[in-house]
Amino acid sequence: MKSTPAQPENDAKVDTKSVKEIVEPAQTVRSEASVEAALEKMRAQGIESSAVTDQGGKLLGSVSKNQMNRKVGGLGHDPHTVPVEPQVDKDVACCSENQTIGEAEKVMLAAKVDEVPVVTQDKLVVGKVTLGAIAQKKHAAKGERLQSGRLKRRLKPRKAAPRG
């Protein structure tokens, strides 16, 4: 009796592919920007948190809207003059552009986040990877596609039944 593998064959194929196949553009905030400018940029993009980079594009960490509002506005500081850099959480999960999709997924699951910045060996941000993009890649490998958050199977053309 054969044992069923813990992970389907198609998932295993996807897990070994390069993360470069699913990298999406990442929105970042510069460390020297004011908290107000960073909050406005994040509001305009509809995001709750953002990777923070230095002038050269090197990843320094991340910030969240709630964190900046509490630390700056809640303490009576002027968000127009306070820079983002002191608000940066330097303990941020990320993955290398040389990692596999499976490795990136493990990083996100361990960190309990649904996206991480993708960086070069020199920590330059080249994009982001999301759990949603990984799920879509896995479903596409199975001949399925995600549409509006719901799984839809691709219909294969039927062969005409022989007439007889």
Buried (B, 14 or more C-beta within 10 A) or exposed (E): EEEEEEEEEBBBEBBEBEBBEBBEEBBBBBBEBBBBBBBEBBEEEEBEBBBBBBEEBBBBBBBBBEBBBEBBBEEEEEBEEBBBBEBBEEEBBBBBBEBBBBBBBBBBEEEEBEBBBBBBEEBBBBBBBBBBBBBBBBBBBBEBEBEEEEEEEEEEEEEEEEEE
